[in-house]
Amino acid sequence: MELRERVPEGDALRQLARQLAAVADSGELFAILCEAAQQQAGADGAAVVRADSEMGDIVAASGFLVPTKGRRFVLRGSLLLEMQQTRDVVGVGDVQADARPITKAVPEVP
C-alpha cells in the first residue's frame, strides 16, 4: 500500500479513536464501530453480534442491516459461524437469495 493510500486510513482511524474516547455507552460505541467498519470496508452494512454456542444477537447495525438490530438468530448455517470456523472474510452476493438464518429471522432486510 502506498503512503498516499495509508494517510486517509490513518486519518479515519484517528477520528474513530477520538469518537470512541468520547463515548461511555456501549450501545453508542458499537453503533460508531458499525458505521466506521461499513465506511472503511466500502460495505452496504455492518453489525456487531454477541454470540454464544448456539445463538447470535445483533446488538448494533448500520446501513441496510439496521432492521436486524435487536434480532436473535441461530448460529448453525450463519455467516458468523462460517467466519469463526474459517477465520476469514465471508459474504454473500445476494442476501435475500441466500438461505442463511438471518434472512429467516429478518425477512425485511433488502
C-alpha positions as CSV (number, residue, x, y, z in Angstrom):
1,M,0.0,0.0,0.0
2,E,1.4,3.4,-1.0
3,L,1.8,6.2,1.5
4,R,-1.0,8.3,-0.1
5,E,-3.4,5.4,0.4
6,R,-2.4,4.9,4.1
7,V,-2.8,8.6,5.1
8,P,-6.6,8.8,4.6
9,E,-7.0,5.5,6.5
10,G,-4.8,6.8,9.3
11,D,-6.9,10.0,9.5
12,A,-10.0,7.9,9.6
13,L,-8.6,5.7,12.4
14,R,-7.6,8.8,14.4
15,Q,-11.0,10.3,14.0
16,L,-12.5,7.0,15.2
17,A,-10.3,6.9,18.2
18,R,-11.4,10.4,19.2
19,Q,-15.1,9.4,18.8
20,L,-14.7,6.2,20.8
21,A,-12.9,8.1,23.6
22,A,-15.8,10.4,24.0
23,V,-18.4,7.7,24.4
24,A,-19.4,6.0,27.7
25,D,-22.3,3.9,26.5
26,S,-21.6,0.5,24.9
27,G,-24.6,0.7,22.6
28,E,-23.4,4.0,21.2
29,L,-19.8,2.7,21.0
30,F,-21.0,-0.3,18.9
31,A,-23.0,1.9,16.6
32,I,-20.0,4.1,16.0
33,L,-17.9,0.9,15.2
34,C,-20.5,-0.3,12.8
35,E,-20.6,3.0,10.9
36,A,-16.8,3.1,10.8
37,A,-16.5,-0.5,9.7
38,Q,-19.1,0.0,6.9
39,Q,-17.3,3.1,5.7
40,Q,-13.8,1.6,5.8
41,A,-14.8,-1.6,4.1
42,G,-16.9,0.2,1.5
43,A,-19.8,-2.1,2.5
44,D,-23.6,-1.6,2.4
45,G,-23.9,-2.5,6.1
46,A,-22.1,-3.8,9.2
47,A,-23.1,-5.4,12.5
48,V,-21.8,-6.2,15.9
49,V,-23.1,-9.7,17.1
50,R,-23.0,-11.1,20.6
51,A,-22.9,-14.9,20.3
52,D,-22.9,-17.9,22.5
53,S,-22.5,-21.5,21.3
54,E,-25.9,-21.7,19.6
55,M,-27.4,-18.2,19.0
56,G,-26.4,-14.8,17.9
57,D,-27.8,-11.4,19.0
58,I,-27.3,-8.4,16.8
59,V,-26.5,-5.6,19.3
60,A,-25.7,-2.9,16.7
61,A,-26.0,-2.4,13.0
62,S,-25.6,0.2,10.2
63,G,-26.6,0.6,6.6
64,F,-29.1,-2.0,5.2
65,L,-28.6,-4.1,8.3
66,V,-30.2,-1.6,10.7
67,P,-33.5,-3.6,10.7
68,T,-31.6,-6.5,12.2
69,K,-30.7,-4.7,15.4
70,G,-32.1,-6.5,18.4
71,R,-32.8,-9.7,16.5
72,R,-31.7,-13.1,17.5
73,F,-30.7,-15.9,15.1
74,V,-29.4,-19.5,15.1
75,L,-25.7,-19.7,14.5
76,R,-25.8,-23.0,12.6
77,G,-25.6,-22.2,8.9
78,S,-24.9,-18.5,9.6
79,L,-22.2,-16.3,8.0
80,L,-20.9,-15.6,11.6
81,L,-20.3,-19.3,12.3
82,E,-18.6,-19.7,8.9
83,M,-16.4,-16.7,9.6
84,Q,-15.5,-18.2,13.0
85,Q,-14.7,-21.6,11.5
86,T,-12.7,-20.3,8.6
87,R,-11.1,-17.3,10.3
88,D,-11.6,-15.4,7.0
89,V,-13.9,-12.9,5.5
90,V,-17.2,-14.4,4.3
91,G,-20.1,-12.9,2.4
92,V,-22.9,-13.5,0.0
93,G,-23.7,-11.7,-3.2
94,D,-27.5,-11.6,-2.7
95,V,-28.7,-11.6,0.9
96,Q,-32.4,-12.3,0.0
97,A,-31.5,-15.3,-2.2
98,D,-29.2,-16.8,0.4
99,A,-30.8,-19.2,2.8
100,R,-28.9,-18.1,5.9
101,P,-30.6,-17.9,9.4
102,I,-30.5,-14.1,9.4
103,T,-32.6,-14.0,6.2
104,K,-35.3,-16.0,8.0
105,A,-35.1,-14.0,11.2
106,V,-35.2,-10.6,9.5
107,P,-37.0,-11.1,6.1
108,E,-37.4,-7.3,5.6
109,V,-33.6,-6.9,5.1
110,P,-33.3,-5.8,1.4
